[in-house]
């Protein structure tokens, strides 16, 4: 794993940011905002890279204040939406690192599979 990708020095830690996982696979920013805008003003919504089109989406939302994020966690965590149970939590450094590690592991596995394919396809 490339430890350079795991540096946290530039990571902005906000108490007003939440992490949402298990969104429906075709979720988009408009859909995300429609689910969470009732809790407060959304400053930024961001999706994380999916490895497969059928994988559930994961995203983060940064509200303008921490009370909005607390309400969103309280009301939306473990709530069933469109047949999927959402998991909503604070977006912490640990969540950020876990996502980066997974991406590094996936990137490494893809690279290894490509190398194996090239080696054995000759």
C-alpha distances in whole Angstrom, upper triangle without the diagonal:
4,6,9,9,9,12,15,18,19,19,23,23,26,29,30,27,26,24,25,24,25,27,29,27,30,30,30,31,34,34,31,34,37,35,35,37,40,38,38,37,34,32,29,28,24,23,19,18,19,18,21,25,26,23,24,24,22,23,24,27,29,32,35,35,34,37,36,32,34,36,34,32,35,37,34,31,32,35,35,35,36,35,32,31,29,27,27,26,26,23,21,18,17,17,16,12,13,13,10,8,10,10,6,7,10,9,7,10,13,12,12,15,17,16,18,21,22,22,24,26,28
4,5,6,7,10,13,16,17,17,21,22,25,28,29,26,26,24,26,25,27,28,30,28,30,30,30,30,34,34,31,34,37,35,34,37,39,38,37,36,33,31,28,27,24,22,19,18,20,19,22,26,27,24,26,24,22,23,24,27,28,31,33,34,33,36,35,32,34,36,34,32,36,37,34,32,34,36,36,36,37,37,33,33,31,28,28,27,26,22,21,18,17,18,15,12,14,14,10,9,11,10,7,9,12,10,9,13,14,13,14,17,18,18,20,22,23,23,26,27,29
4,5,5,7,10,13,14,15,19,20,23,26,27,25,25,23,25,25,27,29,31,30,32,31,31,30,34,34,32,33,37,35,34,36,39,37,36,35,32,30,27,27,24,23,20,19,21,21,25,28,29,26,27,25,23,23,23,26,26,30,32,32,31,34,34,31,32,35,33,31,34,36,34,32,33,35,37,36,38,37,34,33,30,28,27,25,24,21,19,15,15,16,14,11,13,13,10,9,12,12,9,11,14,13,12,16,18,17,18,21,22,21,24,26,26,27,29,31,33
4,5,6,10,11,12,13,17,19,22,25,27,24,25,23,26,26,28,29,32,30,31,31,30,29,33,34,31,33,36,35,34,35,38,36,35,34,31,29,26,25,22,22,19,19,22,21,25,28,30,27,27,26,23,23,23,25,25,29,31,31,30,34,33,30,32,35,33,32,35,37,34,33,34,36,37,37,38,38,35,34,31,29,28,26,25,21,19,16,16,17,14,12,14,14,11,11,14,13,10,13,16,14,14,17,19,17,19,22,22,22,25,27,27,28,31,32,34
4,6,9,11,11,12,15,17,20,23,24,21,22,20,22,22,25,26,28,26,28,27,26,26,30,30,27,29,32,31,30,32,35,33,32,31,28,26,23,22,19,18,15,15,18,18,22,24,26,23,24,22,19,19,19,22,22,26,28,29,28,31,31,27,30,32,30,29,32,34,31,29,31,33,34,33,34,35,31,31,28,26,25,23,22,18,17,14,14,15,11,9,12,11,7,8,11,9,8,11,13,12,12,16,17,16,18,21,21,22,24,26,26,27,30,31,33
4,6,9,10,10,14,15,18,21,22,20,20,18,21,21,24,25,28,26,28,27,27,26,30,30,27,29,32,31,29,31,34,32,31,30,27,25,22,22,19,19,16,16,19,19,23,25,27,23,23,22,19,19,18,21,21,25,27,27,26,29,29,25,27,30,28,26,30,32,29,27,29,31,33,32,34,34,30,29,26,24,23,21,19,16,14,11,11,12,9,6,9,10,6,7,10,10,9,12,14,13,14,17,18,18,20,22,23,24,26,28,29,30,32,33,35
4,6,8,8,12,13,17,20,22,19,20,19,22,23,26,27,30,29,30,29,28,27,31,31,28,29,33,32,30,31,34,32,31,30,27,25,22,22,20,20,18,19,21,22,26,28,30,26,26,24,21,20,19,22,21,24,26,26,25,29,29,25,27,30,29,27,30,32,30,29,31,33,35,34,36,36,33,31,28,26,24,22,20,16,14,11,12,13,10,8,12,12,9,11,14,14,12,15,18,17,17,21,22,21,23,26,27,27,29,31,32,33,35,37,38
4,6,5,9,10,13,16,18,16,18,17,20,21,25,26,29,28,30,28,27,26,29,30,26,27,31,29,27,29,31,29,28,27,24,22,20,20,18,19,17,19,22,23,27,29,30,26,26,23,20,19,17,19,18,21,22,23,22,25,25,22,24,27,26,24,27,30,28,26,29,31,33,32,34,35,31,30,27,24,22,19,17,13,11,8,10,11,8,8,12,12,10,12,15,15,14,17,19,19,20,23,24,24,26,29,29,30,32,34,35,36,38,39,41
4,6,8,10,14,17,19,18,20,20,23,25,28,29,32,31,32,30,29,27,31,32,28,29,32,31,29,30,33,30,29,27,25,22,21,22,20,21,20,22,25,26,30,31,33,30,29,26,23,21,19,21,19,22,23,23,22,26,26,24,25,29,27,26,30,32,30,29,32,34,36,35,37,38,34,33,30,27,25,22,19,16,13,10,13,15,12,11,15,16,13,15,19,18,18,21,23,22,23,26,27,27,29,31,32,32,35,37,37,38,41,42,44
4,6,9,12,16,17,16,18,18,22,23,27,27,30,29,30,28,26,24,28,29,26,26,30,29,27,27,30,28,26,25,22,19,17,19,17,19,18,20,23,25,28,30,31,28,27,24,21,19,17,18,17,20,20,21,21,24,24,22,24,27,26,25,29,30,29,28,31,32,34,34,35,36,33,32,28,26,24,21,18,15,13,11,14,15,11,12,16,15,13,16,19,18,18,21,22,22,23,26,27,27,29,31,32,32,35,36,37,38,41,42,44
4,6,9,13,14,12,14,15,18,20,23,24,27,27,28,25,24,22,25,26,23,23,27,26,23,24,27,25,23,22,19,17,15,16,15,16,15,18,21,23,26,28,29,26,24,21,18,16,14,15,14,17,18,18,18,21,21,18,21,24,22,21,25,27,25,24,27,29,31,30,32,33,30,28,25,22,20,17,14,11,10,8,11,11,8,10,13,13,11,14,17,16,17,20,21,21,23,25,26,26,29,31,31,32,35,36,37,38,41,41,44
4,6,10,11,10,13,14,18,20,24,24,27,27,28,25,23,21,24,25,21,21,25,24,21,22,24,22,20,19,16,14,13,15,14,16,16,19,22,25,28,29,30,27,25,22,18,16,13,13,11,14,14,15,14,18,18,16,18,21,20,20,23,25,24,23,26,28,30,29,31,33,29,28,24,22,19,16,13,10,10,9,12,13,10,12,15,15,14,17,19,19,20,23,24,24,26,28,29,30,32,34,34,36,38,39,40,42,44,45,47
4,7,9,8,11,12,16,19,22,23,26,27,28,25,24,22,24,25,21,21,24,23,20,21,23,20,19,18,16,14,14,15,15,17,17,20,23,26,28,29,30,27,25,22,18,16,12,13,11,13,14,13,12,16,16,13,15,19,18,17,20,22,21,21,24,25,28,28,30,31,28,26,22,20,17,14,10,8,7,7,10,11,9,12,15,15,15,18,19,20,21,23,25,25,27,29,30,31,33,35,36,37,39,40,42,43,45,46,48
4,5,6,9,11,15,18,22,22,25,26,27,24,23,20,22,23,19,19,22,20,17,18,20,17,15,15,13,12,12,13,14,17,17,21,24,27,29,29,30,27,24,21,18,15,11,10,8,9,10,9,8,12,12,10,12,15,15,14,17,20,19,19,22,23,26,26,29,30,27,25,21,19,15,13,9,8,8,10,13,12,12,15,17,16,17,20,22,22,24,26,27,27,30,31,32,33,36,37,38,40,41,42,44,46,47,48,51
4,6,8,11,15,18,21,22,25,27,28,24,23,21,23,23,19,19,21,20,16,17,18,15,14,14,13,13,14,15,16,18,19,23,25,28,30,30,31,27,25,22,18,16,12,11,9,9,10,8,6,9,10,8,9,12,12,12,14,17,17,17,20,21,25,25,28,29,26,23,20,17,14,11,7,8,8,11,13,13,13,16,18,18,20,22,23,24,26,28,28,30,32,33,34,36,38,39,40,42,43,44,46,48,49,50,53
4,7,10,13,17,20,20,23,25,25,22,21,18,20,20,16,15,18,16,13,13,15,12,10,11,10,10,11,12,14,17,18,22,24,27,29,29,29,26,23,20,17,14,10,8,6,5,7,5,4,7,7,5,8,11,10,11,13,15,15,16,19,20,23,22,25,27,24,22,18,16,13,11,8,8,10,13,16,14,15,18,19,19,20,23,24,24,26,28,29,30,32,34,34,36,38,39,40,42,44,45,46,48,49,50,53
4,7,10,13,17,17,20,22,22,19,18,15,18,18,14,14,17,15,12,13,15,12,12,12,10,9,9,9,11,13,14,18,20,24,25,25,26,23,20,17,13,10,7,6,4,6,9,9,8,10,9,6,9,12,10,10,14,15,14,14,18,18,21,20,23,24,21,20,16,14,10,9,6,5,8,11,13,11,11,15,16,15,17,20,20,20,23,25,25,26,29,30,30,32,34,35,36,38,40,41,42,44,46,46,49
4,7,10,14,14,17,19,20,16,16,15,17,16,12,13,15,13,10,13,14,12,12,13,11,12,11,10,10,12,13,17,18,22,23,23,23,20,17,14,11,8,5,5,7,8,12,11,10,11,10,6,9,11,8,8,11,13,11,11,14,15,17,17,20,21,18,16,12,10,7,6,4,5,8,12,13,10,11,15,15,14,16,19,19,19,22,24,24,25,28,29,29,31,33,34,35,37,39,39,41,43,44,45,48
4,7,10,11,15,16,17,15,15,14,17,15,12,13,16,13,12,15,17,15,16,16,13,14,12,10,10,10,10,14,15,18,20,20,20,16,13,11,7,6,4,7,9,11,15,15,13,15,13,10,12,13,10,9,13,14,11,10,13,14,16,16,18,19,16,14,10,8,6,5,6,5,8,11,11,8,9,13,12,11,14,16,15,16,19,20,20,22,25,25,26,28,30,30,32,34,35,36,38,40,41,41,44
4,7,7,11,13,14,12,13,12,15,13,10,12,14,11,10,14,16,14,16,17,14,16,13,11,10,9,10,13,14,17,18,17,17,14,10,8,6,5,6,8,11,13,17,17,16,17,14,11,13,14,10,9,13,12,9,9,10,11,13,12,14,15,12,10,7,6,5,7,9,9,12,15,14,11,12,15,14,12,16,18,16,17,20,21,20,22,25,25,25,28,30,30,31,34,35,35,37,39,40,40,44
4,6,9,11,13,11,13,14,16,14,11,15,16,13,13,17,19,18,19,20,18,19,16,13,12,10,10,12,12,14,15,15,14,11,7,6,4,7,9,11,15,17,21,21,19,20,18,15,16,17,13,12,15,15,11,10,10,11,12,12,13,13,10,9,6,5,7,9,12,11,14,16,15,11,13,15,13,11,15,16,14,15,19,19,18,20,23,22,23,26,27,27,29,32,32,32,35,37,37,37,41
4,6,8,11,10,13,15,17,14,12,16,16,13,15,18,20,19,22,22,20,22,19,16,14,12,12,13,12,14,14,13,11,9,5,6,6,9,12,14,18,20,24,24,23,23,21,18,19,19,15,14,17,16,12,11,10,11,10,10,11,10,7,7,5,6,9,12,15,15,18,20,18,15,16,18,16,14,18,19,16,17,20,20,18,21,24,23,23,26,28,27,29,32,32,32,34,36,36,37,40
4,6,8,7,10,11,13,10,9,12,13,11,12,16,17,18,20,20,18,20,17,13,13,10,11,13,12,15,14,12,11,9,5,5,6,8,11,13,17,18,22,23,22,23,20,17,19,18,15,14,17,15,12,12,11,11,10,8,9,10,7,8,6,9,10,13,16,16,19,21,20,17,18,20,18,16,19,21,18,18,22,22,20,23,25,25,24,28,29,28,30,33,33,33,35,38,38,38,41
4,6,5,9,12,13,10,10,14,14,12,15,18,19,20,22,23,20,22,19,16,15,12,13,14,12,14,13,10,9,8,5,6,9,11,14,16,20,21,25,26,26,26,23,21,22,22,18,18,20,18,14,15,14,13,11,8,7,8,7,9,9,12,14,17,20,20,23,25,24,20,21,23,21,18,22,23,20,20,24,23,21,23,26,25,24,28,30,28,29,33,33,32,35,37,37,37,40
4,6,9,12,14,12,12,16,16,15,17,20,22,23,25,25,22,23,20,16,15,11,12,12,9,11,9,7,6,6,5,5,9,11,15,17,21,23,27,28,28,28,25,23,25,24,21,21,23,22,18,18,17,17,14,12,11,11,10,13,12,14,16,19,22,21,23,25,24,20,21,23,20,18,20,22,18,18,22,21,19,21,24,22,21,25,27,25,26,29,30,29,31,34,34,33,36
4,6,10,11,9,11,14,14,14,17,19,21,23,24,23,21,22,19,15,14,11,13,13,11,13,11,8,8,9,8,8,11,12,16,17,21,23,26,28,28,29,25,23,26,25,21,22,24,22,19,20,19,18,16,13,11,13,12,15,14,17,18,21,23,22,25,27,26,22,23,25,23,20,22,24,21,20,24,24,21,23,26,25,23,27,29,27,28,31,32,30,33,36,36,35,38
4,7,8,6,7,10,11,11,13,15,18,19,20,20,17,18,16,12,11,9,11,12,12,15,13,11,11,11,9,7,9,10,13,14,17,19,22,24,24,25,21,20,22,21,18,19,21,19,16,17,17,16,14,11,10,13,12,14,12,15,15,18,20,19,23,24,24,20,21,23,22,19,21,23,21,20,24,24,22,23,27,26,25,28,30,29,30,33,34,33,35,38,38,37,41
4,6,5,6,9,10,11,13,14,17,18,19,18,15,16,13,10,9,8,11,12,12,16,15,13,14,14,12,9,10,10,12,12,16,17,20,23,23,24,21,19,22,22,18,19,22,20,17,19,20,18,17,14,14,16,15,17,15,17,17,19,20,19,22,24,25,21,21,23,22,19,21,24,22,20,24,25,23,24,27,27,26,28,31,30,30,34,35,34,36,39,39,38,41
4,5,5,6,9,10,11,11,15,16,16,14,11,12,10,7,7,8,11,13,15,18,18,16,17,16,14,11,11,9,10,10,13,14,17,19,20,21,18,17,20,20,16,18,21,19,17,19,20,19,19,16,16,19,17,18,16,17,16,18,19,18,21,23,24,20,20,23,22,19,21,24,23,21,25,26,24,25,29,29,28,30,33,32,32,36,37,36,38,41,42,41,44
4,5,5,6,9,10,10,13,15,15,14,12,13,12,9,11,12,15,17,18,21,21,18,19,19,16,14,14,12,13,12,15,15,18,20,22,22,18,18,21,20,17,19,22,19,17,19,21,19,18,15,15,18,18,19,17,19,18,20,21,20,24,26,27,24,23,27,26,23,25,28,26,25,29,30,28,29,32,32,31,34,36,35,36,39,40,39,41,44,45,44,47
4,5,5,6,9,10,13,15,15,15,13,15,14,11,12,12,15,17,17,20,19,17,17,17,14,12,13,12,13,12,15,16,19,21,22,22,18,17,20,18,15,17,19,17,14,17,18,16,15,11,11,15,14,15,14,16,16,18,20,20,23,26,26,23,23,26,25,22,25,27,25,24,28,29,27,28,32,32,30,33,36,35,35,39,40,39,41,44,44,43,46
4,5,5,6,8,11,12,13,13,10,13,11,8,9,9,13,15,16,20,19,17,17,16,13,10,10,9,9,9,12,13,16,18,18,18,15,14,17,16,12,14,17,15,12,14,16,14,14,11,12,15,14,14,12,13,12,15,16,16,20,22,23,19,19,23,22,19,22,25,23,22,26,27,25,27,30,30,29,32,34,34,35,38,39,38,40,43,43,43,46
4,5,5,5,9,10,10,10,8,10,9,8,10,12,15,18,19,23,23,21,21,20,17,14,14,11,11,9,11,11,13,16,17,17,13,13,16,15,12,15,17,15,13,16,18,16,17,14,15,18,17,17,15,16,14,16,17,17,21,23,24,21,21,25,24,22,24,27,26,25,29,30,28,30,33,33,32,35,38,37,38,41,42,41,43,46,47,46,49
4,6,6,8,10,11,11,10,14,13,11,14,15,18,21,21,25,24,22,22,21,18,15,16,14,14,12,14,14,16,18,19,18,14,15,17,15,12,15,17,14,13,16,18,15,15,12,13,17,16,17,14,17,15,18,19,20,23,26,27,24,24,28,27,24,27,30,28,28,31,33,31,32,36,36,35,37,40,39,40,43,44,43,45,48,49,48,51
4,6,7,9,11,12,11,14,14,12,14,14,17,20,20,24,23,21,21,19,16,14,14,12,13,11,14,13,16,17,17,17,13,13,15,13,9,12,14,11,9,12,14,11,12,9,11,14,13,13,11,13,12,15,17,17,21,24,25,21,22,26,25,23,26,28,26,26,30,31,29,31,34,34,34,37,39,38,39,42,43,42,45,47,48,47,51
4,5,6,8,9,8,12,12,10,13,14,17,20,21,25,25,23,23,21,18,15,14,12,11,8,10,9,12,13,14,13,9,9,12,10,7,10,12,10,8,12,14,12,14,12,14,17,16,15,12,13,11,13,14,15,19,22,23,20,21,24,24,22,25,27,26,26,29,31,29,31,34,34,34,37,39,39,40,43,44,43,46,48,49,48,52
4,5,6,6,6,10,11,11,14,16,19,23,24,27,27,26,26,24,21,18,17,14,13,10,11,9,11,12,14,13,9,10,13,11,9,13,14,12,12,15,18,16,17,15,17,20,19,19,16,17,14,16,17,17,21,24,25,22,23,27,26,24,27,30,29,29,32,33,32,34,37,37,37,39,42,41,42,45,46,46,48,51,51,51,54
4,6,8,10,13,15,14,18,19,22,26,26,30,30,28,28,26,23,21,19,17,16,13,14,11,13,13,14,12,9,11,12,10,9,12,13,11,11,15,17,15,17,15,18,20,20,19,16,17,15,17,18,19,23,26,27,24,25,29,28,27,30,32,31,31,35,36,35,37,40,40,40,42,45,44,45,48,49,49,51,53,54,54,57
4,7,9,12,14,14,17,19,22,25,26,30,30,29,28,26,23,21,19,16,14,11,12,9,10,10,11,9,5,7,9,6,6,10,10,9,10,13,16,15,17,16,19,21,20,19,16,16,13,14,15,16,20,23,24,22,23,26,26,25,28,30,30,30,33,35,34,36,38,39,39,41,44,44,45,47,49,49,51,53,54,54,57
4,6,9,12,13,16,19,22,25,27,31,31,30,30,28,25,22,20,17,14,11,10,7,7,8,10,8,5,8,10,9,9,12,13,13,13,16,20,18,20,19,22,24,23,22,19,19,15,16,15,17,20,23,25,22,23,27,27,26,28,31,30,30,33,35,35,36,39,40,39,42,44,44,45,48,49,49,51,53,54,54,57
4,6,9,11,15,18,21,24,26,30,31,29,30,28,25,22,20,17,14,10,9,6,6,8,11,11,8,10,13,12,11,15,17,16,16,19,22,21,23,21,23,26,24,24,20,20,17,18,17,17,20,23,25,23,23,26,27,25,27,30,30,30,33,35,34,35,38,39,39,41,43,43,44,47,48,48,50,52,54,53,56
4,6,7,11,14,17,21,23,26,27,26,27,25,22,19,17,13,11,7,6,4,6,9,11,12,9,10,13,13,11,14,17,16,15,18,21,20,22,20,22,24,22,22,18,18,15,16,15,15,18,20,22,20,19,23,24,22,24,27,27,26,29,31,30,31,34,35,35,37,40,40,40,43,45,45,46,49,50,50,52
4,7,10,14,17,20,23,26,28,27,28,26,23,20,17,14,11,8,5,5,6,9,12,14,11,11,15,16,14,16,19,19,18,20,23,23,25,23,25,27,25,24,21,20,17,17,15,14,17,19,22,20,18,22,23,21,23,26,26,25,28,30,30,30,33,35,34,36,39,39,39,42,44,44,45,48,49,49,51
4,7,10,13,16,19,23,24,23,24,23,20,16,14,11,8,6,5,7,9,12,14,16,13,12,16,17,15,16,20,20,18,19,22,22,23,21,23,25,23,23,19,19,16,16,15,13,16,18,20,17,16,20,21,18,19,23,23,22,24,27,26,26,30,31,30,32,35,35,35,38,40,40,41,44,45,45,48
4,7,10,13,16,19,21,20,21,19,16,13,11,7,6,4,6,9,12,14,15,17,14,13,16,17,14,15,19,18,16,17,20,19,20,18,20,22,20,20,16,16,14,15,14,12,16,17,19,16,15,19,19,16,18,21,21,19,23,25,24,24,28,28,28,30,33,33,33,36,38,37,39,41,43,42,45
4,7,10,12,16,18,17,18,16,14,11,9,5,5,6,9,12,15,17,17,20,17,15,18,19,16,17,20,20,17,18,20,20,21,19,20,22,19,19,16,16,14,15,14,12,15,16,17,14,13,16,16,13,15,18,17,16,19,21,20,20,24,25,24,26,29,29,29,32,34,34,35,38,39,39,41
4,7,9,12,14,13,15,13,11,7,6,4,6,9,12,15,18,20,20,22,19,17,20,21,17,17,21,21,17,18,19,19,19,17,18,20,17,17,15,15,14,15,15,13,16,17,17,14,13,16,15,12,14,17,15,14,17,19,17,18,21,22,21,23,26,26,26,29,31,31,32,35,36,36,38
4,6,10,12,12,14,11,10,7,6,6,8,11,14,17,21,22,22,24,22,19,22,23,19,19,22,22,19,19,20,21,21,19,20,21,18,18,15,15,15,15,16,13,15,15,16,12,11,13,12,9,10,13,11,10,13,15,13,14,18,18,18,20,22,23,23,26,27,27,29,32,33,33,35
4,7,9,10,12,10,11,8,8,9,12,15,18,21,24,26,26,28,25,23,25,26,23,22,26,26,22,22,22,23,23,21,21,22,19,20,18,17,18,19,19,16,18,18,18,15,13,15,14,10,11,13,11,8,12,13,11,12,15,16,14,17,20,19,20,23,24,24,26,28,29,29,32
4,6,7,9,7,8,7,8,10,14,17,20,23,27,28,28,29,27,24,26,27,23,23,26,26,22,21,21,22,21,20,19,19,17,18,17,17,18,19,21,18,20,20,19,16,15,17,15,11,13,14,11,10,13,13,11,12,15,15,14,17,19,18,19,22,23,22,25,27,28,27,31
4,7,9,7,10,10,11,14,17,21,24,27,30,32,31,33,30,27,30,30,27,26,29,29,25,24,24,25,24,22,21,21,19,20,19,19,21,22,23,21,23,22,21,18,17,18,16,13,14,14,11,9,12,12,8,10,13,12,10,14,16,14,15,19,19,19,21,24,24,24,27
4,5,5,9,10,12,15,19,22,25,28,32,33,32,34,31,29,31,31,27,27,30,29,25,24,24,24,22,21,19,19,17,19,19,20,22,23,25,23,25,25,24,21,20,21,19,16,17,18,14,13,16,15,12,13,16,14,13,16,18,16,17,20,21,20,22,25,25,24,28
4,6,8,9,12,15,19,21,25,27,31,32,32,33,30,28,30,30,26,26,29,28,24,24,23,23,21,19,17,17,16,18,18,19,21,24,26,24,26,27,26,22,22,23,21,18,19,20,17,16,19,19,15,17,20,18,16,20,22,20,20,24,24,23,25,28,28,27,30
4,6,9,12,15,19,22,25,28,31,33,32,33,30,28,30,29,26,25,28,26,22,22,21,21,18,17,15,14,13,16,16,18,20,23,25,24,26,27,26,22,23,24,21,18,21,21,17,17,20,19,16,18,21,19,18,21,23,21,22,25,25,24,27,29,29,28,32
4,6,9,13,16,19,23,25,29,30,29,30,28,25,27,27,23,22,25,24,20,19,18,19,17,16,15,14,12,14,14,15,17,19,22,20,23,23,22,18,19,20,17,15,17,18,14,14,18,17,14,16,19,17,17,20,22,20,21,25,25,24,27,29,29,29,32
4,7,10,14,16,20,22,26,27,26,27,24,22,23,23,19,19,21,20,16,16,15,15,14,13,12,12,9,11,10,11,14,16,19,18,20,22,20,17,18,19,17,14,17,18,15,15,19,18,16,19,21,20,20,23,24,23,25,28,28,28,30,33,32,32,36
4,7,10,13,17,19,23,24,23,24,22,19,21,21,18,17,20,19,15,15,15,15,15,13,13,14,11,12,10,11,12,15,17,15,18,20,19,15,15,18,15,13,16,17,14,14,18,18,16,18,21,20,20,23,25,24,25,28,29,29,31,33,34,34,37
4,7,10,14,17,20,21,20,22,19,16,18,19,15,15,18,18,14,13,14,15,15,14,15,16,12,12,10,9,10,12,13,12,14,16,15,11,12,14,13,10,13,15,13,13,17,17,16,18,21,20,20,23,25,25,26,29,30,30,32,34,35,35,38
4,7,10,13,17,18,17,19,16,14,16,17,14,14,17,17,14,14,15,16,16,15,16,18,15,14,11,11,10,11,12,10,13,15,15,11,11,14,14,11,13,16,15,14,18,19,18,19,23,23,23,25,27,27,28,31,32,32,34,37,38,38,41
4,7,10,13,14,14,16,14,11,14,15,12,12,16,16,13,13,16,17,18,17,19,20,17,16,13,11,9,10,9,7,11,13,14,10,10,14,14,12,14,17,16,16,19,21,20,21,24,25,25,27,30,30,31,33,35,35,37,39,40,40,43
4,6,10,11,11,13,11,8,12,13,10,11,15,15,13,14,17,17,18,17,19,21,18,18,14,13,10,11,10,9,12,15,16,13,13,17,17,15,17,20,20,20,23,25,24,25,28,29,29,31,33,34,34,37,39,39,40,43,44,44,47
4,7,8,9,12,9,8,12,13,11,12,16,16,15,16,19,20,22,20,23,25,22,21,17,16,13,12,10,9,12,14,17,14,14,18,18,17,19,22,22,21,24,26,26,27,30,31,31,33,35,36,37,39,41,41,43,45,46,46,49
4,5,7,9,6,6,10,11,10,12,15,15,15,16,20,19,22,21,23,25,23,22,18,17,14,13,11,11,14,17,19,17,17,21,22,20,22,25,25,25,28,30,30,31,34,35,35,37,39,40,40,43,44,45,46,49,50,50,53
4,7,9,8,9,12,13,13,15,17,18,18,20,23,23,25,24,27,29,27,25,22,21,17,16,14,14,16,19,22,20,20,23,25,23,25,28,28,28,31,33,33,33,36,38,38,39,42,43,43,45,47,48,49,51,53,53,56
4,6,6,7,9,11,11,13,15,16,17,18,22,22,25,24,27,29,27,25,22,20,16,15,13,14,16,18,21,20,20,23,24,24,25,28,29,29,31,34,34,35,37,39,39,41,43,44,45,47,49,49,51,53,54,55,57
4,5,5,6,9,10,11,12,14,15,16,20,20,24,23,27,28,26,23,20,18,14,12,10,12,13,16,18,17,18,21,22,22,24,27,27,28,30,32,32,34,36,37,38,40,42,43,44,46,48,48,50,52,53,54,57
4,5,5,6,9,10,11,12,14,15,19,19,22,22,26,27,25,23,20,18,15,13,12,14,16,19,21,20,21,24,25,25,27,29,30,31,33,35,35,36,39,40,40,42,44,45,46,49,50,51,52,54,56,56,59
4,5,5,6,9,10,11,12,14,17,17,20,19,23,25,23,21,17,16,13,13,12,13,16,20,21,19,20,24,24,23,26,29,28,29,32,33,33,35,37,38,39,41,43,43,44,47,48,49,50,53,54,54,57
4,5,5,6,9,10,10,11,15,15,18,18,21,23,20,18,15,13,10,9,8,10,13,16,17,16,17,20,21,20,22,25,25,26,28,30,30,31,34,35,35,37,39,40,41,44,45,45,47,49,50,51,54
4,5,5,6,9,10,11,14,15,18,19,22,24,21,18,15,14,10,9,8,11,14,17,18,17,19,22,22,22,24,26,26,28,30,31,32,33,36,36,37,40,41,42,43,46,47,47,49,51,52,53,56
4,5,5,6,8,10,13,13,17,17,20,22,20,17,15,14,11,11,11,14,17,21,21,19,21,24,24,24,27,29,28,29,32,33,33,35,38,38,39,41,43,43,45,47,48,49,51,53,54,54,57
4,5,5,6,8,11,11,14,14,17,19,17,14,11,11,8,9,10,12,16,19,20,17,19,22,22,21,24,26,26,26,30,31,30,32,35,35,35,38,40,40,41,44,45,45,47,50,50,50,54
4,6,5,5,9,10,13,14,18,19,16,13,10,9,5,6,8,11,13,17,17,15,17,20,19,19,22,24,24,25,28,29,28,31,33,33,34,37,38,38,40,43,43,44,46,48,49,49,52
4,6,6,9,10,14,15,19,19,17,14,12,11,8,9,11,14,17,20,20,18,21,24,23,23,26,27,27,28,31,32,32,34,36,36,37,40,41,42,43,46,46,47,49,51,52,52,56
4,6,9,8,11,12,16,17,15,12,11,11,9,11,13,16,19,23,22,20,23,26,24,24,27,29,28,29,32,33,32,35,37,37,38,40,42,42,43,46,47,47,49,51,52,52,55
4,6,5,8,9,13,14,12,9,7,8,6,9,12,14,18,21,21,18,20,23,22,21,24,26,25,26,29,30,29,31,34,34,34,37,38,38,40,43,43,43,46,48,48,48,52
4,5,9,11,14,14,11,8,6,5,5,7,11,13,16,19,18,16,19,21,19,19,23,24,22,24,27,27,27,30,32,31,32,35,36,36,38,41,41,42,44,46,46,47,50
4,6,9,13,12,9,6,5,5,7,10,14,16,19,22,20,18,21,23,20,20,24,25,23,25,28,27,27,30,32,31,32,35,36,36,38,40,40,41,44,45,45,46,49
4,6,10,10,8,6,6,8,9,12,16,18,21,24,23,20,23,25,23,22,26,27,25,27,30,30,29,32,34,33,34,37,38,37,39,42,42,42,45,47,47,47,51
4,7,6,5,4,6,9,12,15,19,20,23,26,25,22,24,27,24,23,27,28,25,27,30,30,28,31,34,32,33,36,37,36,38,41,41,41,44,46,45,45,49
4,5,5,6,7,11,12,16,19,20,24,27,26,22,24,27,25,23,27,28,25,26,30,30,28,31,33,32,32,35,37,36,37,40,41,40,43,45,45,44,48
4,6,8,10,13,15,19,22,23,26,29,28,25,26,29,26,24,28,29,26,27,30,30,28,30,33,32,31,35,36,35,36,40,40,39,42,44,43,43,46
4,7,9,13,16,19,23,24,27,29,28,24,26,29,26,24,28,29,26,27,30,29,27,30,33,31,31,34,35,34,35,39,38,38,41,43,42,42,46
4,6,9,12,16,19,20,23,26,24,21,23,25,22,21,24,25,22,23,27,26,24,27,30,28,28,32,33,31,33,36,36,36,39,41,40,40,44
4,7,10,13,17,18,21,24,22,19,21,23,21,20,23,24,22,23,27,26,25,28,30,29,29,32,33,32,34,37,37,37,40,42,42,42,45
4,6,10,13,15,18,20,19,16,18,21,18,17,21,22,20,21,25,24,23,26,29,28,28,31,33,32,34,37,37,37,40,42,42,42,45
4,7,10,12,14,17,16,13,15,18,15,15,19,20,18,20,23,23,22,25,27,27,27,30,32,31,33,36,36,37,39,41,41,42,45
4,7,9,12,15,14,12,14,17,15,15,18,20,19,20,23,24,23,26,28,28,29,32,33,33,35,37,38,38,41,43,43,44,47
4,6,9,12,12,9,12,15,14,14,17,19,18,20,22,23,23,26,28,28,29,32,33,33,35,37,38,39,41,43,44,45,48
4,6,10,10,8,11,13,13,14,16,18,18,20,22,23,24,26,28,29,30,32,34,34,36,38,39,40,42,44,45,46,49
4,7,8,6,7,10,11,11,13,15,16,17,19,21,21,23,25,26,27,29,31,32,33,35,36,37,39,41,42,43,46
4,5,5,6,9,10,11,12,14,16,17,19,20,21,23,24,26,27,29,30,32,33,35,36,38,39,41,42,43,46
4,5,5,6,9,10,10,12,14,15,16,18,20,21,22,24,26,27,28,30,31,33,34,36,37,39,40,41,44
4,5,5,6,9,10,10,12,14,15,16,18,20,21,22,24,25,27,28,30,31,32,34,36,37,38,40,42
4,5,5,6,9,10,11,12,14,15,17,18,20,21,23,24,26,27,29,30,31,33,35,36,37,38,41
4,5,5,6,9,10,11,12,14,16,17,18,20,21,23,24,26,27,29,30,32,33,35,36,37,40
4,5,5,6,9,10,10,12,14,15,16,18,20,21,22,24,26,27,28,30,31,33,34,36,38
4,5,5,6,9,10,10,12,14,15,16,18,20,21,22,24,26,27,28,30,31,33,34,37
4,5,5,6,9,10,11,12,14,15,16,18,20,21,22,24,26,27,29,30,31,32,35
4,5,5,6,9,10,10,12,14,15,16,18,20,21,22,24,26,27,28,30,31,34
4,5,5,6,9,10,10,12,14,15,16,18,20,21,22,24,26,27,28,30,32
4,5,5,6,8,10,10,12,14,15,16,18,20,21,22,24,25,27,28,31
4,5,5,6,8,10,10,12,14,15,16,18,20,21,22,24,26,26,29
4,5,5,6,9,10,10,12,14,15,16,18,20,21,22,24,25,28
4,5,5,6,9,10,10,12,14,15,16,18,20,21,22,24,26
4,5,5,6,8,10,10,12,14,15,16,18,20,21,22,25
4,6,5,6,9,10,11,12,14,15,17,18,20,21,23
4,5,5,6,9,10,11,12,14,15,16,18,20,22
4,5,5,6,9,10,10,12,14,15,16,18,20
4,5,5,6,9,10,10,12,14,15,16,19
4,5,5,6,9,10,11,12,14,15,17
4,5,5,6,9,10,10,12,14,16
4,5,5,6,9,10,10,12,14
4,5,5,6,9,10,10,13
4,5,5,6,9,10,12
4,5,5,6,8,10
4,5,5,6,9
4,6,5,7
4,6,6
4,6
4
